[in-house]
Amino acid sequence: MKTKIICCLFCLAGIFLLTCPAFAAMELKSADPYLGAIVIDADTGQILFEDHSDLKGYPASVLKTMDLMIILDKINAGVMRLDEKITILGEVSKIGGSQVYLKENETFTVDELLYALMVQSANDAATALAIQAAGSKEGFVALMNQRAKELGMKSTEFHSIHGLPPAKDQLPDVTTARDLARLARALLQYPDALRYTSCKEHGFRDNKFIMRNHNRLLASFPGCDGLKTGYFKNAGYSVAATAQRGNTRIIAVVLGSKSRISRDRKAAELLAKGFDLMAQKQALVQKPAPLPVEQPVAKEKPRSNRALWLILSLVALVITAVACYWFFFYRPNDKEDLVQRH
């Protein structure tokens, strides 16, 4: 009897785990070499390459690009300032994952926390900025979803401000490679964005803590200056990357790779592919039109030859005239000549 009761309890527990959103939603969302990918021209938004770009996955910390955009929006609107001081709350100091170990009652400027957000991918910095900007984490998530809607990110739902795996009774953040490319392109319209995303290393707490960017493409791919990586186990490894060469800027998104090495390799390949395709496109546009066939033109005789020909013609004409005059007026009469001879 006890055995049957225990079996029933296990079955009920299994059904609960499968039906509870916090657990059922966290299926594995990664693949080899990736779940989805896309490459676009940053200037026009033209899609240069895509592969399963509408499959839904978890953005993890790549969603911090949305955090950055909203804070920059607040700064541009005059609601926040880069030199504005933020006092760290107790709940901020308890955030896990990647962090800069903020302590309650410490103060940092918005600028310092933005570097922590994008270089160290600090979840505690994301929380401090979100509460300062919107009054609460929930209020900031609402701003994230509103901005996503404005950008046309139709397959995206944000439920956190940092991209960590969902807590109990919380749904995971969901997006696609296509939507992340839209977000990346929009973020590049902010002049200050690349100042944070291109930074490979930055000091924090008077340089006592050295933050190092998780985006290795900044060092390995020529021209790469952003944007953001992301990872947790079920999400796999993702990146929204951008690079510029000359007047061409490419955005490549890799969502849900099985490994960091695979993600970085594919992202580099896709950036290179984007530049190659743009170069081919520009070559076709700039190809010169064939030159018109010129009709042969008779060569003009030199002026010296024409003058000589004219002189010779006049001389010949004079000689002819003298000969004719002599023949008709001075030639002896035939009969007179005969008489004289006899």
Stockholm file with secondary structure:
# STOCKHOLM 1.0

chainA/1-342         MKTKIICCLFCLAGIFLLTCPAFAAMELKSADPYLGAIVIDADTGQILFEDHSDLKGYPASVLKTMDLMIILDKINAGVMRLDEKITILGEVSKIGGSQVYLKENETFTVDELLYALMVQSANDAATALAIQAAGSKEGFVALMNQRAKELGMKSTEFHSIHGLPPAKDQLPDVTTARDLARLARALLQYPDALRYTSCKEHGFRDNKFIMRNHNRLLASFPGCDGLKTGYFKNAGYSVAATAQRGNTRIIAVVLGSKSRISRDRKAAELLAKGFDLMAQKQALVQKPAPLPVEQPVAKEKPRSNRALWLILSLVALVITAVACYWFFFYRPNDKEDLVQRH
#=GR chainA/1-342 SS CHHHHHHHHHHHHHHHHHHSHHHHTCCCCCBSSCSEEEEEETTTCCEEEEESTTCCBCCGGGGHHHHHHHHHHHHHTTSSCTTCEEECCTTGGGCCSSCCCCCTTCEEEHHHHHHHHHTSCCHHHHHHHHHHHHSSHHHHHHHHHHHHHHTTCTTCBCCCSSCCCCCTTCCCCBBCHHHHHHHHHHHTTSTTHHHHHTCSEEEETTTTEEEECSCTHHHHSTTEEEEEEEEETTTEEEEEEEEEETTEEEEEEEEEESSHHHHHHHHHHHHHHHHHHHHHHHHHHHCCCCCCCCCCCCCCCCHHHHHHHHHHHHHHHHHHHHHHHHHHHTSCCHHHHHHHHC
#=GC SS_cons         CHHHHHHHHHHHHHHHHHHSHHHHTCCCCCBSSCSEEEEEETTTCCEEEEESTTCCBCCGGGGHHHHHHHHHHHHHTTSSCTTCEEECCTTGGGCCSSCCCCCTTCEEEHHHHHHHHHTSCCHHHHHHHHHHHHSSHHHHHHHHHHHHHHTTCTTCBCCCSSCCCCCTTCCCCBBCHHHHHHHHHHHTTSTTHHHHHTCSEEEETTTTEEEECSCTHHHHSTTEEEEEEEEETTTEEEEEEEEEETTEEEEEEEEEESSHHHHHHHHHHHHHHHHHHHHHHHHHHHCCCCCCCCCCCCCCCCHHHHHHHHHHHHHHHHHHHHHHHHHHHTSCCHHHHHHHHC
//
